[in-house]
Amino acid sequence: MDALVPVGADRIWVDDSGGGGVPFVLLHPGITDSRIWDPMLPHLVEHRMVRFDRRGFGRSPRATAAYSSLGDLTAVLDHLGVERAHLVGNSMGGEAALALAVTAPERIASMTLLCPGINGYPWPEVDEDPELEAAWERAKADQDLAAMAAVQGRIWFRSGSDDYLDEQVLAATTLDYGPGENFEQENPEEWSKMAGIEVPTTVIAADLDPADSLQASLDLADQIPGATLVRLPVDHVPQYREPGAVAEVVLATASRST
């Protein structure tokens, strides 16, 4: 089924393949919608797969009231009657997974985190590319959303872009920097609680990720007890670049759950 599901004052587009067993819930990053998982889905056809678009992304309308990604994740699970799930989160989707792990760990069977965000992580200062930084400042000063999106694409999509990724990064940049109120609220702090996570976890680190994001992935794998670290020679969206390899990691992580 795919449908717009009421969540508070708004609606979220949810896709559920149906089937038995503990479902896999796919949480997309803040620079694309849930179609970023399309290349990986053929590798997981025997499993129940759930995905949804964050508010303002893809098929979900923009928010009109305060919300959090943790609240929306919990609301989708509740709507589908899912008590426990294998979470697969990329970037901001990974941050939402971590938020659930530190607030309701009993709802998680396993976690596969791809280049995840981490609320409360002490992000390291890194040397910025002077040309990219200058291009960003010019575009931002001119309020040129297309130019800003082009810079964002060069940062996050170092493995190369295409029509879908170009469309997505422009939409995300417009949502973040264009007209309209941002209603998203922060999730609970996560970084200080990583040592208490007990669910089977794998962190996928991308070698072509920005340096601070790559370091965060490496540090996270060190902090979560028993976590597995997998490195791939790709950029910030490993599931789009190496869908078969990521699917194998997802299934291997899920196989460690009880």
N, C-alpha and C positions, 0 to 999 in steps of 0.2 A: 504494500500500500504506500502511496505518497499523498500527503494531505497537509493543509495548513491547520496547525493545532493551536487552540487558544492557550496563551500563557500570559496571565495577568491581563493587562490592558491591550496586549498585542497578540500577534500570531507568528508561529514559526513553522517553516516548511520542514516536514519530517518524512523520511523514506525508510521503510522497514520491509526487508525482503521476506520476512516471515520464516517459519520453521522452528524446530525445537532446539534445545540446548541453550547454553549461556550465550547471549548474543555478543557480537563485536560492535562497539559503538565508535564510529569514526568522527573525530573532532578536527575540523579544518583550521588552517592558520588565519591570521588577520589580514592576509594579502590576497586571498582567493576564497571562493565559495567551495561547497562540498563536492563539486565536480572534479576537484583536484585528486580525488580518490578513484576516479573512473578507470584509469589504467590498471589499478590493483585489484579491482573487483572480480575480474575473470579468474584470478588465482584463488579466490575464496568462495566460489559458487556453492560449495557444499555446506556453508555455514550461514547462520542468520546474521545479516549485516544491517545495522542501523546507522543512518547519518542524518544530519540536519544542517540547515543554513543558519548561521548566526543572524541576529536582527540586522537588517540592512544589507545583507549579502544574498546574492543569488535570488532565490524565490521567496525569501522572507522579507516582508515590508520593514521599513525603518521603525525604530523604537519611538514610542510617544510618551513613555514613562520610564522611571528609573528601573534598572535591572542589573543583574550580574551574570556572567557566563556560568558561574557555579549554579546559581538559581535556575537558569534556563536548562542546564544539563539535568539537574535533579527533576525539574518539571517534566522534561521529555521522558526520562526513565519512569516516572510515576504514571504518566499518561499511557505508556505502553505496558504497564504492569511489570516492568523489569526490576527485579530486586537486586540483581547482581550481574555485572557485565565485564567483559574484557574491553578496556579502554585503549584506544589507539589515537594519540593526540599529536598534532604537528604545530609547533610554535605556540601561538596563543591557545590552540586546542590542547596542547600539552600542559599549559599552565592551568587550564580548567580541570584537566584530569588530576593534577597535583592538588588542586583545591579540594576536590572530592576525597582524595586520599588522606588529607589531613583533617577532614571534618566528618567523613562517613566511610571509613575504610572497609567496613563490612559489605559495602555495595560494589566493591571492585574485586574481580577474580584475578586479573593481571593488568599490567600497564606496559604498553610500548610507546615510548616518548621519542618523537622525531624533532630534533633541534628545539626543545621545548623552551617556552618562557618560564620564568621562576619568580614569583612574587616575593620580594625581600632579598633576592640575591644581590651581593655587592658587585655590580657589573664593573669589570676592570676598564680603566682608561686605555684606549688603544690609539695608535697613530692613524689618523684619518687620511684618506687619499686627498691631497690638496685640490686636485682638479674636480673630483666629485663633490667635495665640500663646497667649493666655490660655485659649482653649477647648482647645487641645492640652494645656497643662499640667494643666488640671482633669481631662481625660479620662485622661491618663497616670497622674496621682496616684490616680485611682479605679480604674485598670486596666480601664477601660470600653472594650473593643475596638471596639464599634460606634460609640461617640462618637469614638474616635481615627480610625476609618476615615472617618467623616463629614468630619472636618477634612482628612484626606488627599485626599478627593475634591474638596473645595473648592479645594485647592492645585493639583492636577494636572489637573482636569477643568473648567476655567473656561469651556469652550464649552458646558457642560451635561452632565448625567448621564442615565443610563437604568438599567434593571434589570440589564443585563449589567455595566456599569461599577460600579454599586453592589455587586453580588455579588463582582466581582473585587477591588475595593479592600478589602473586608472580609476576603476570603480572604488577600490579601497582608499586610494588617495583622496578622491572626491568626498567619500564618507568621512574621512578623518579631518580634512582641511577645508572642505567646501561649506556652503551655507547649511544651516540646520543645527539644532542643539544635539549635543552628545549626552545621552542619558546613562551610559554604562558606568557602573560602580565597580570599585576594586573588589577582588576576592580577598579572603583572609590571607595573612602572611604565611608563607610556606617554607622558606629556606631554613629557618631554625628548627623545623620539625622533621626534616628529612631522615634523621637517624631513627625515627619511630615508625617508618614505613616498613611493613612486613609483607606486602603483596609481591608476587614475582614481577620483576621490573626489568625491562631492557631499555637502554638509552641508545638511540641511533644518532651519532655525531657525523656531521657532514664536513668533509675536509675543505670544501669551497664556501662554507658558511663564513660570514663576517667573523673576524678574530674573536670578538667578545662573545658572540653567540656560540662559537665552537668551544671556547674555554668554559662557558657555562655548562654545556653538555658534558664535557669531561669531568668537571667538578661535581656535577649532579650524580654521575655514575659512581664517583668515589664516596659520596655522602649517603646514598641509599644502601642499606645492608643487603648484600647478596646480589646487587644489580649487575647485569651483564652490559658491557659496552660493545657496541658494533660501530665501526667506522666505515663510511662509504665515500668514494671519491666524487661526490656530487655537491649540489648547492642546497638551499634551504628547504626544498620540497623533494625529499628522497623518494617518496611514494610515486611521484610523477616521473622521476628520472630512472629509477631502478625498481619498478613495481613488483617484479618477481622476487627479487632479493628481500624487499621489505616484507612481502607476504610471508616468506619463509621465516623471517624473524618473528613476525606477529604470531604465527602458529607455534613456533618453538617456545615463545614466552608463555602462551596460553597453556601449553602442555605441562608447564611447571606448576599450574594451579591445582588446588585440591577441591 
